[in-house]
C-alpha cells in the first residue's frame, strides 16, 4: 500500500509551527513536535523518531517509546537504516523488513515493535545533523517520490526551526550570564560594605582585601563575597 503524497496540509502547518519560539522552546521540544507532526500528518506513518547529533553526542526523541528503543537498539547492534543514512548522507528505505536482507539483526528488532517498513531521512542543519525516521505497520508505505518531497520540506522547515532555537538559546544564555554577573556584583558590593564597616577602610581597600583572601583560598571573589554576606546575616539574626 504505497503512498505517493506524503505532505498534507496539516503536516505543512505543524512543521511550520516548529519555528515559533516560546519560553519553553528547546531542542527536546522541537524534536518532540517534529515526531508528533510526522506520526499524525504523513499518510501511512504510524510513528516517527528523530536523532539530533552534535559534537558526537546524540539526543533521541520519538512519537512512541518503542521507537526510541528501536533507534537506541540499532546503535547497540551497529547496523540499520539510521546508521547507514548518517554515514552516507542519503535516505535509507526499507520496503519490507520481512524480505529486506541488508540488516537482519535490525529487522528482527523492528519486527518486535511491529514495524514493517521505514524511511530514514538525514538532514544537515549545521553544526548538527538530524536523522529523521518514519515507520509504518504496512509494507511499502513510503514511495521514493514522496520521500524526496518530504525530505525537501523537512530540510527547509527544520533548518529554520533549529536556527531560530539556537539563536533563542544563545540570547537566553546571555541573559542568564548577565543576571549572574549583576548578582555577583551586588553581593561583592555588600561584602565590601561589611569590610568597610568593620575596618573603617574605603571601597578600593575593601575590594583589595576580598581579592587577596580569594587568591589565598583559591575561590572566586563573588563566591567569597557570598560566604561573607551569608555569615554576616547569620550573626545579625543571633
ABEGO torsion letter per residue (X at the ends): XBBABABBAAAAAAAAAAABBBAABBAAAAAAAAAAAAAAABBGBABBBBBBBBGGBBBBBBABAAAAAAAAAAAAAGBEAAAAAAAAGBBBBBABAAABAABAAAAAAAAAAGBABBBBBBBBBOABBBBBBBBBABBGABBAAAAAAAAAAAAAAAAAAAAAAAAAAAAAAAAAAAAAAAAAAAAAAAAAAAAAAAAGBBAAAAAAAAAAAAAAAGBBAAAAAAAAAAAAAAAAAX
